[in-house]
């Protein structure tokens, strides 16, 4: 299993950071996606456990804009949000968890991802692309919560 982890500090309170993370459709407003939509709502919260989300990158990679489907499997307001990858990358057993911890008057954000590859070398290749991506998005979450 490959592991990618990034952290960022936001001066915003944890509830404000949670509002950014839990707004599945809103990720396109502050992140590197041109599509972030809920294909199937979760229950009881539409953004919660069971929700199926569609994400499409705003940037081209290898001639295309990656399109991912993710299923929310952890929804513990205002502390933890997690999802598994359903489709879109040649990876298996993909699990991401975002953990929010109060840190003084702000919030510490930790994004942890684990995955394997569907073919030899896929996990290593994905890890090299995902490390800067996860670091960037974690920082964007912190800044968006502060902006709001």
C-alpha positions as CSV (number, residue, x, y, z in Angstrom):
1,X,0.0,0.0,0.0
2,X,1.2,3.5,-0.8
3,X,0.5,6.3,1.6
4,X,0.2,10.0,1.0
5,X,-0.4,12.5,3.8
6,X,-0.5,16.2,4.1
7,X,-1.4,18.7,6.8
8,X,-2.2,22.4,7.0
9,X,-3.2,24.8,9.7
10,X,-6.2,27.1,9.3
11,X,-6.9,30.0,11.6
12,X,-10.6,29.3,11.1
13,X,-12.5,27.3,13.8
14,X,-13.1,23.6,13.2
15,X,-16.8,24.1,12.4
16,X,-15.9,26.5,9.6
17,X,-13.3,24.1,8.1
18,X,-15.9,21.3,8.4
19,X,-18.4,23.4,6.4
20,X,-15.9,23.5,3.5
21,X,-15.0,19.8,3.6
22,X,-18.6,18.6,4.0
23,X,-20.0,20.8,1.1
24,X,-19.4,18.2,-1.6
25,X,-20.8,20.3,-4.5
26,X,-18.9,23.3,-3.4
27,X,-15.4,21.9,-3.9
28,X,-15.3,23.2,-7.5
29,X,-15.6,26.7,-6.1
30,X,-12.2,26.6,-4.4
31,X,-10.4,23.5,-5.7
32,X,-8.8,22.4,-8.9
33,X,-12.0,20.9,-10.3
34,X,-14.5,22.1,-12.8
35,X,-17.1,19.5,-11.7
36,X,-17.9,18.4,-8.1
37,X,-21.4,17.0,-7.9
38,X,-23.4,14.5,-5.9
39,X,-24.7,11.7,-8.1
40,X,-26.4,9.9,-5.2
41,X,-27.2,11.6,-1.9
42,X,-26.1,10.1,1.4
43,X,-28.3,9.5,4.4
44,X,-29.4,11.1,6.6
45,X,-27.2,14.0,5.4
46,X,-27.1,14.3,1.5
47,X,-23.3,14.9,1.8
48,X,-22.8,12.1,4.3
49,X,-22.2,8.4,4.4
50,X,-23.3,6.7,1.2
51,X,-23.1,9.8,-1.0
52,X,-21.6,9.2,-4.4
53,X,-19.6,12.1,-5.7
54,X,-18.4,12.9,-9.2
55,X,-15.2,15.0,-9.4
56,X,-13.6,16.2,-12.7
57,X,-10.2,17.9,-12.8
58,X,-10.0,21.3,-14.3
59,X,-6.5,20.5,-15.5
60,X,-5.6,18.1,-18.3
61,X,-3.3,15.2,-17.5
62,X,-2.1,12.9,-20.3
63,X,-4.5,14.6,-22.7
64,X,-7.6,14.2,-20.6
65,X,-9.2,15.7,-17.5
66,X,-9.5,12.9,-14.9
67,X,-13.0,12.1,-13.8
68,X,-13.4,10.3,-10.5
69,X,-16.3,8.8,-8.6
70,X,-16.0,8.7,-4.8
71,X,-18.2,7.1,-2.2
72,X,-18.4,8.8,1.2
73,X,-17.8,6.2,4.0
74,X,-16.8,8.4,6.9
75,X,-18.9,11.4,8.0
76,X,-18.4,12.4,11.6
77,X,-19.1,16.2,12.0
78,X,-17.0,18.2,12.7
79,X,-14.0,15.8,13.0
80,X,-13.6,13.3,10.2
81,X,-14.6,12.9,6.5
82,X,-13.6,10.0,4.4
83,X,-14.2,8.4,1.0
84,X,-13.2,5.5,-1.2
85,X,-12.5,5.7,-4.9
86,X,-15.1,3.9,-7.0
87,X,-13.7,4.7,-10.4
88,X,-11.4,7.0,-12.4
89,X,-7.8,5.9,-11.5
90,X,-6.0,2.6,-11.9
91,X,-5.9,2.1,-8.2
92,X,-7.4,-0.3,-5.7
93,X,-8.3,-0.2,-2.0
94,X,-8.2,3.7,-2.2
95,X,-9.2,5.3,1.0
96,X,-8.9,9.0,2.0
97,X,-9.7,10.5,5.4
98,X,-9.6,14.1,6.3
99,X,-9.3,14.7,10.1
100,X,-9.9,18.1,11.7
101,X,-8.5,18.8,15.1
102,X,-8.9,21.9,17.2
103,X,-5.5,23.7,17.5
104,X,-5.8,26.8,19.7
105,X,-8.3,29.1,18.0
106,X,-7.8,27.4,14.6
107,X,-7.8,23.9,13.1
108,X,-5.2,21.4,12.1
109,X,-6.2,19.6,8.9
110,X,-4.7,16.2,8.1
111,X,-5.5,14.4,4.8
112,X,-4.4,10.8,4.8
113,X,-4.7,8.5,1.7
114,X,-3.8,4.9,1.2
115,X,-4.0,2.8,-2.0
116,X,-2.6,0.1,-4.1
117,X,-2.2,-0.2,-7.8
118,X,-4.2,-2.3,-10.2
119,X,-1.1,-3.0,-12.2
120,X,2.7,-2.9,-11.4
121,X,4.0,0.6,-11.0
122,X,0.5,2.2,-10.8
123,X,0.7,3.0,-7.1
124,X,4.2,4.5,-7.3
125,X,3.2,6.7,-10.3
126,X,0.0,7.8,-8.6
127,X,1.8,8.6,-5.4
128,X,4.2,10.9,-7.2
129,X,1.2,12.8,-8.7
130,X,-1.0,12.7,-5.5
131,X,1.6,14.0,-3.0
132,X,1.7,17.6,-4.4
133,X,-2.0,17.4,-5.2
134,X,-3.1,16.4,-1.7
135,X,-0.7,19.0,-0.2
136,X,-2.2,21.7,-2.4
137,X,-5.8,20.8,-1.7
138,X,-5.2,20.6,2.0
139,X,-3.9,24.2,1.9
140,X,-6.8,25.3,-0.2
141,X,-9.3,23.9,2.4
142,X,-7.5,25.9,5.1
143,X,-7.6,29.1,3.1
144,X,-11.2,28.7,2.0
145,X,-12.4,28.2,5.6
146,X,-10.5,31.4,6.5
147,X,-12.0,33.3,3.6
148,X,-15.5,32.3,4.5
